[in-house]
Amino acid sequence: MYKITIDPGICSFPIIVKAESDDMQHVKLHISTGCSSIQQAAKELTEVDAYKEIFVKPDQSTTYQVLSKYVPHPSCPVYTGILKAIEVAAGLALPKDATIRVEKMD
């Protein structure tokens, strides 16, 4: 099982994704957060086929389709974070941190 922590920034609702796969294809997801939008999506997004999630255009993945029903803005990093969790749990990516850093430049 892998634990992925997503810090979405200004909204201050961290998201914890626990992802596991027994067969390196079907991934069980356990998503917890204080964000009511993500809580609603988490009820539907409990298990996915990693190959159908990772090897399609973003709008064709179950992850994007479910999240798009509930998440109020497309820049929320939960989309990428959950897909990264799915990749790692299925052995399709190495477990390495990914980062988005925001800096104001003068």
PAMIDREN-843959 format. One line per field, with one value per residue: x, y, z of N, C-alpha, C in turn. Coordinates in steps of 0.02 Angstrom, whole numbers, plus 50000, padded with zeros to 5 digits. Atoms other than C-alpha are relative to their C-alpha. Layout:
<nodes>
n.xx	(X,...)
n.yy	(Y,...)
n.zz	(Z,...)
ca.xx	(X,...)
ca.yy	(Y,...)
ca.zz	(Z,...)
c.xx	(X,...)
c.yy	(Y,...)
c.zz	(Z,...)
</nodes>
This chain:
<nodes>
n.xx	(50042,49965,50035,49984,50028,50007,50010,50028,49982,50036,50063,49981,50030,49957,50034,49959,50021,49967,50012,49970,50019,49977,49983,49965,50045,50059,49976,50049,49984,50030,49986,50026,49987,50051,50034,50064,50003,49960,50035,50052,49967,49969,50052,50005,49933,49974,49959,49993,49953,49944,49985,50052,49992,49935,49985,50053,50001,50023,50073,50029,49987,50051,49978,50019,50072,50031,49980,50030,50069,50001,49948,50024,49954,49955,49930,49989,49951,50025,50004,49934,49979,50033,49972,49932,50009,50020,49940,49951,50028,50001,49932,49991,49955,49961,50026,49959,50040,50010,50010,50018,49976,50023,49959,50012,49938,50005)
n.yy	(49941,49936,49942,49939,49940,49946,49935,49961,49929,49950,50024,50030,50065,50054,50061,50060,50054,50064,50039,50067,50045,50069,50031,49949,49971,49973,49961,49978,49934,49976,49928,49963,49928,49957,49967,50035,50019,50061,50053,50025,50038,50060,50052,50034,50018,50048,50050,49986,50039,49953,49994,49958,49933,49970,50002,49967,49927,49984,49995,50066,50042,49999,49952,49932,49995,49996,49938,49942,49990,49972,49951,49938,49966,50048,49996,50040,50053,50066,50041,50028,50039,50066,50039,50021,50054,50058,50022,50029,50061,50052,50013,49967,49943,50006,49957,49940,49939,49951,49936,49938,49946,49934,49945,49933,49969,49927)
n.zz	(50000,50003,49974,50036,49969,50048,49969,50054,49997,49962,49970,49935,49989,50026,50021,49990,50043,49989,50061,49998,50054,49990,50064,50040,50050,49966,49944,49951,49976,49937,50003,49943,50002,49972,50056,50014,50071,50008,49963,50044,50053,49970,49994,50065,50025,49951,50034,50071,50039,50012,50072,50030,49974,50016,50071,50039,49994,49933,49992,50007,49941,49949,49949,50021,50008,49934,49967,50035,49976,49932,49986,50030,50045,50032,49980,49939,50015,49982,50061,50012,49942,49999,50056,49981,49952,50039,50036,49954,49971,50052,50024,50064,49988,49939,49947,49994,49991,50053,49965,50033,49956,50022,49973,50030,50025,50007)
ca.xx	(50000,50058,50008,50004,49979,49914,49932,49814,49877,49768,49610,49702,49616,49754,49702,49769,49759,49799,49817,49847,49844,49854,49874,49967,49815,49661,49692,49590,49583,49549,49534,49516,49505,49411,49356,49171,49192,49329,49231,49087,49204,49289,49124,49126,49314,49353,49429,49496,49586,49757,49782,49616,49663,49843,49843,49698,49670,49637,49452,49424,49487,49364,49466,49442,49260,49216,49318,49248,49073,49124,49284,49241,49400,49517,49680,49655,49806,49698,49674,49860,49890,49762,49824,50002,49942,49861,50020,50131,50014,50005,50193,50178,50285,50420,50370,50448,50381,50308,50299,50213,50301,50227,50341,50304,50438,50472)
ca.yy	(50000,50176,50335,50494,50663,50801,50980,51081,51249,51393,51293,51206,51038,50907,50747,50577,50440,50261,50151,49965,49832,49644,49609,49765,49818,49842,49978,50004,50184,50252,50442,50551,50740,50882,50944,50904,50901,50769,50672,50656,50597,50473,50381,50338,50323,50166,50048,50073,49979,50063,50026,50109,50259,50288,50246,50356,50541,50629,50663,50478,50415,50369,50473,50633,50596,50567,50712,50830,50803,50868,50971,51154,51204,51115,51176,51069,50952,50808,50750,50723,50661,50521,50468,50464,50354,50235,50226,50189,50059,49965,49969,50083,50220,50227,50300,50473,50641,50762,50947,51105,51257,51432,51583,51767,51850,52037)
ca.zz	(50000,49961,50049,49947,50031,49919,49982,49872,49931,49985,50022,50166,50143,50127,50041,50094,49963,50010,49856,49845,49712,49732,49546,49483,49382,49491,49620,49777,49834,50009,50001,50155,50171,50252,50080,50054,49864,49872,50004,49880,49742,49860,49882,49696,49669,49768,49639,49463,49326,49318,49134,49090,49197,49146,48961,48902,48871,49037,49005,48969,49137,49273,49395,49295,49257,49440,49508,49376,49445,49617,49614,49584,49492,49370,49447,49603,49610,49670,49490,49464,49640,49630,49458,49526,49670,49546,49440,49588,49667,49501,49476,49324,49402,49533,49702,49686,49746,49620,49663,49607,49679,49670,49691,49665,49560,49565)
c.xx	(50044,49956,50026,49965,50000,49985,49975,50015,49953,49936,50012,49964,50046,49958,50049,49970,50041,49980,50036,49974,50029,50025,50037,49958,49940,50022,49942,50023,49961,50020,49968,50022,49945,49959,49936,49994,50037,49968,49945,50031,50028,49950,49994,50067,50034,50045,50001,50047,50056,50014,49949,50004,50061,50012,49943,50009,49969,49924,49965,50011,49942,50017,49979,49924,49966,50018,49967,49928,49998,50050,49984,50050,50053,50073,50014,50048,49978,49995,50067,50022,49969,50026,50071,49996,49982,50060,50048,49974,50001,50069,50015,50044,50037,49972,50047,49955,49995,49981,49976,50020,49978,50043,49982,50067,49989,50021)
c.yy	(50062,50054,50062,50058,50056,50064,50046,50074,50040,49975,49964,49935,49946,49938,49942,49945,49938,49956,49934,49958,49931,49968,50047,50026,50033,50032,50020,50067,50015,50073,50033,50073,50036,50035,49961,49978,49935,49942,49968,49956,49934,49943,49959,49971,49953,49946,50015,49949,50048,50009,50044,50072,50036,50005,50026,50076,50018,50000,49933,49956,50007,50051,50070,50008,50007,50066,50061,50013,50040,50056,50065,50036,49952,50004,49962,49943,49930,49954,49963,49956,49931,49957,49976,49942,49935,49971,49962,49933,49942,49984,50031,50062,49987,50048,50059,50060,50041,50065,50054,50055,50066,50053,50065,50030,50076,50022)
c.zz	(50000,50028,49964,50035,49948,50039,49945,50003,50043,50034,50067,50016,49972,49984,50009,49956,50018,49941,50005,49943,50014,49935,49952,49941,50033,50065,50044,50029,50064,50004,50060,49997,50037,49947,49983,49927,49988,50038,49957,49945,50027,50008,49935,49977,50049,49969,49925,49968,49979,49926,49965,50026,49971,49924,49956,50005,50068,50008,49992,50061,50050,50054,49982,49995,50068,50034,49968,50021,50065,50013,49964,49954,49974,50022,50065,49984,50018,49939,49989,50057,50003,49943,50016,50050,49964,49963,50045,50029,49950,49973,49932,50005,50066,50053,50014,50007,49936,50035,49952,50048,49971,50035,49965,49981,49993,49931)
</nodes>
